[in-house]
């Protein structure tokens, strides 16, 4: 009998230690069930967000596929005229669409203009670092002429190009 009472006493002591460390079993169970419900809700939210993201990506691709080919085709037509004008001067130039470093960075899209005025040079992006103000003026005028070939207007838009080409030399 003493052995049984000692064992029962040990069990009571162990239960007391567990309750002291971990709280009442019902409290632990309650927290477990609550956390399990929270996890299930978060998993459902993640699945819903993934579905929504997939739908939005599909919609974005559909929209992109409607307008991007038109822009690329237009820039190709501009490129043909731009290159022809540069070849007539014994130089080279091309126009292309810059689409950014990563897909869907539409704020990074732009027109990339590259020119070459000397035989020993490679095509370089049109910039103040690579070309003189006069060269940038010529490239700008030829780009505008290539644009104007695509539309029928009764006037030409070339005025004061040199004012922005070399501002430090022409501004007072």
KAKAGI-V122474 format. One record per residue. N is the residue number from 0. OMEGA is omega in degrees with one decimal (NA if undefined). Layout:
N/OMEGA
N/OMEGA
//
This chain:
0/179.4
1/-179.9
2/-179.5
3/179.8
4/176.3
5/179.3
6/178.3
7/177.8
8/177.4
9/179.2
10/178.4
11/179.0
12/179.5
13/178.7
14/178.8
15/178.6
16/179.4
17/179.2
18/-180.0
19/-177.8
20/-167.7
21/-176.6
22/180.0
23/179.4
24/179.6
25/178.1
26/179.1
27/178.4
28/179.5
29/178.2
30/179.3
31/-179.4
32/178.7
33/179.6
34/177.9
35/177.0
36/178.0
37/179.6
38/179.2
39/178.6
40/179.4
41/177.2
42/177.5
43/177.4
44/179.4
45/179.8
46/177.5
47/178.6
48/177.9
49/177.7
50/179.2
51/178.4
52/179.1
53/178.3
54/179.6
55/177.5
56/177.6
57/178.8
58/179.6
59/178.6
60/177.6
61/179.2
62/179.9
63/-177.9
64/177.6
65/-174.7
66/-175.7
67/178.5
68/178.5
69/178.6
70/179.5
71/178.9
72/178.3
73/178.9
74/175.8
75/177.6
76/176.3
77/-179.4
78/179.9
79/179.6
80/-179.2
81/179.1
82/178.7
83/179.1
84/179.3
85/178.1
86/178.4
87/178.2
88/-177.4
89/-178.9
90/178.4
91/177.2
92/174.2
93/-178.2
94/178.1
95/178.6
96/173.7
97/-174.5
98/178.0
99/-178.3
100/-177.8
101/179.7
102/174.6
103/172.7
104/-173.2
105/177.4
106/178.8
107/-179.5
108/176.9
109/176.8
110/179.3
111/179.2
112/178.0
113/-177.6
114/176.8
115/-178.8
116/-178.3
117/-177.6
118/-174.9
119/-179.6
120/170.6
121/174.7
122/179.7
123/178.7
124/-179.7
125/-179.6
126/178.1
127/-179.3
128/-175.4
129/-174.8
130/175.9
131/178.1
132/178.5
133/178.2
134/177.3
135/177.4
136/179.3
137/-179.8
138/179.4
139/180.0
140/-179.7
141/176.0
142/178.9
143/177.3
144/177.4
145/176.2
146/-175.4
147/174.5
148/-176.3
149/-177.3
150/-180.0
151/178.6
152/-177.2
153/-179.8
154/178.5
155/-175.2
156/176.0
157/-177.6
158/172.6
159/179.4
160/-176.2
161/-178.1
162/178.8
163/-175.7
164/-178.1
165/-174.6
166/-177.2
167/179.6
168/-174.6
169/-179.8
170/-176.9
171/NA
//
